[in-house]
């Protein structure tokens, strides 16, 4: 009696296994349906949430071991009590480890972060570098645990993007599906990091995908909610910052003060971004002139940070403790001003020294301190028409962060969700709008887009500027033996005059050359080594280049409005 039952169970299990295998084959070959994709988004959101939490808890654990305290939120108070040489030795050692990791596993010995995720979404079908991404996560983990003055959100976002890239490769996802999966991963990482599902979803849409298409909204929201559930199950349903007092507007006459605060925060955010870029350029110039090995650059930055930390231990780590003190008004005016300056310097050293980490948490700290200092002045001048200085700290935190990220919508919501205070939305929105409007004129929209612009990746101007870089000349040209190809003799005559394109070039280089030369086609050659003649592959016709460009523009518009 038992044998037929066992045989039936085995048969059912075999059929189920075969059905699952068939479903997975269909999923990889034909792509997911909408409902299937939602379940995939759920899984990616959960994975991104776990990645963010493991990174965060790991940093807290290692930092507590290194500095000998369990209260890592108040690490600056502990650091003020340890011997000065430890304050230098810890970040210097961490910097050396970071340098060795990046030198071994990344081509340029630099950390991958949010800017690389944005580039992957725009130019690489939603994919990012896996090996360099994992090395960057490890480097940022060491940096944040040993006193680096940066944030954990940038590395977490890229780590989540690595997860989505692995899923894309397994699925063999197309470009649109790949970008949507990337958005799901980013939304999950941000939501889990801040316990902020709304802001996580909007951050992925506003900053990474840079559109609000309906087809991407549902899976991204599912991923953000799933990651938040994971975060709250482990960390609890609490806000990142706790406000000691209600931060309400005294009267609408106070709103002009927040307009001024927005402009001040826009300037502070711009100074912060330009300081980081200047530090990067200066460190690169010194490294080249002294011929320093790449792995020593983060160590030198660690020594500088440790030296600053002897007098100002507030720069150590993410800085949530100091930000909380600013939001609760427990700092003096001169402390707020000095801490803004020192934090900007420390963040510039960390990022310029290529130690790793992100800029979001430092911008929150700088913004809260700027807002508090401004609020102390404003409430002292007009005490009868002013609320609390902590309201200005809250608005300043959002204003500087929004200007740095170039994300006024999601940053405003992050401030609300971080603090749980929804009564002061008017003041925060006013300050955020003015700060982003000002800073976006002084840099290329945001810190991340300016980073990419400095690398020659032109995303700030929109698809019409960067889509040409996605087409290689060789993929659009007509081969030399094509029926309607260019005359080979004419091609060689043009090559002798220097009018040709390398096969590895992109349409970004080709289109200006068409305008300059004024010809209907350009020869495409494969350049040989020194003393070798070039090999003629074919010719790129201007009409073909324009046709490919127009198709790409139409596809981008269709994706962003579907």
RATAQUI-V397443 format. One record per backbone hydrogen bond with DSSP energy under -0.5 kcal/mol. CO is the residue of the C=O (numbers start at 1). NH is the residue of the N-H. Records with the same first field share a line. If there is no record, write none. Layout:
CO=NH ; NH
This chain:
1=5
2=6
3=7
4=8
5=9
6=10
7=11
8=12
9=13
10=14
11=15
12=16
13=17
14=18
15=19
16=20
17=21
18=22
19=23
20=24
21=25
22=26
23=27
24=28
25=29
26=30 ; 31
27=31
33=37
34=38
35=39
36=40
37=41
38=42
39=43
40=44
41=45
42=46
43=47
44=48
45=49
46=50
47=51
48=52
49=53
50=54
51=55
52=56
53=57
54=58
55=59
56=60
57=61
58=62
59=63
60=64
61=65
62=66
63=67
64=68 ; 69
70=72
71=74
72=75
74=77 ; 78
75=79
76=80
78=81 ; 82
79=82
83=86 ; 87
84=88
85=89
86=90
87=91
88=92
89=93
90=94
91=95
92=96
93=97
94=98
95=99
96=100
97=101
98=102
99=103
100=104
101=105
102=106 ; 109
106=109
113=116 ; 117
114=118
115=119
116=120
117=121
118=122
119=123 ; 124
120=124 ; 126 ; 127
124=127
129=133
130=134
131=135
132=136
133=137
134=138
135=139
136=140
137=141
138=142
139=143
140=144
141=145
142=146
143=146 ; 148
144=147
148=150
151=358
152=156
153=157
154=158
155=159
156=160
157=161
158=162
159=163
160=164
161=165
162=166
163=167
164=168
165=169
166=170
167=171
168=172 ; 173
174=178
175=179
176=180
177=181
178=182
179=183
180=184
181=185
182=186
183=187
184=188
185=189
186=190
187=191
188=192
189=193
190=194
191=195 ; 196
196=200
197=201
198=202
199=203
200=204
201=205
202=206
203=207 ; 208
204=209
205=210 ; 211
213=216 ; 217
214=217 ; 218
216=220
217=221
218=222
219=223
220=224
221=225
222=226
223=227
224=228
225=229
226=230
227=231
228=232
229=233
230=234
231=235 ; 236
232=236
236=238
241=243
246=248
251=254
252=255
254=257 ; 258
255=258 ; 259
256=260
257=261
258=262
259=263
260=264
261=265
262=266
263=267
264=268
265=269
266=270
267=271
268=272
269=273
270=274
271=275
272=276
273=277
274=278
275=279
276=280
277=281
278=282
279=283
280=284
281=285
282=286
283=287
284=288
285=289
286=290
287=291 ; 292
293=296 ; 297
294=297 ; 298
296=300
297=301
298=302
299=303
300=304
301=305
302=306
303=307
304=308
305=309
306=310
307=310 ; 311
308=311 ; 312
312=315
313=316
319=323
320=324
321=325
322=326
323=327
324=328
325=330
326=329
332=336
333=337
334=338
335=339
336=340
337=341
338=342
339=343
340=344
341=345
342=346
343=347
344=348
345=349
346=350
347=351
348=352
349=353
350=355
351=354
358=151
359=363
360=364
361=365
362=366
363=367
364=368
365=369
366=370
367=371
368=372
369=373
370=374
371=375
372=376
373=377
374=378
375=379
376=380
377=381
378=382
382=385
383=386
388=391 ; 392
389=393
390=394
391=395
392=396
393=397
394=398
395=399
396=400
397=401
398=402
399=403
400=404
401=405
402=406 ; 407
404=447
407=411
408=412
409=413
410=414
411=415
412=416
413=417
414=418
415=419
416=420
418=241
420=422
422=425
424=428
425=429
426=430
427=431
428=432
429=433
430=434
431=435
432=436
433=437
434=438
435=439
436=440
438=441 ; 442
439=442 ; 443
440=445
443=445
444=446
446=450
447=451
448=452
449=453
450=454
451=455
452=455 ; 457
453=456
456=458
457=459
459=462
462=465 ; 466
463=467
466=469
467=470
468=471 ; 507 ; 508
470=472
471=507
472=475 ; 476
473=476 ; 477
478=539
479=482
482=485
487=491
488=492
489=493
490=494
491=495
492=496
493=497
494=499
495=498
498=500
499=523
501=525
502=505
503=474
505=473
506=509 ; 510
507=511
509=513
510=514
511=515
512=516
513=517
514=518
520=542
522=540
523=501
524=537 ; 538
525=503 ; 527
526=535
529=532
534=536
535=526
537=480
538=524
539=478 ; 541
540=522
541=545
542=546
543=547
544=548
545=549
546=550
547=551
548=552
549=553
550=554
551=555
552=556
553=557
554=558
555=559
556=560
557=561
559=562
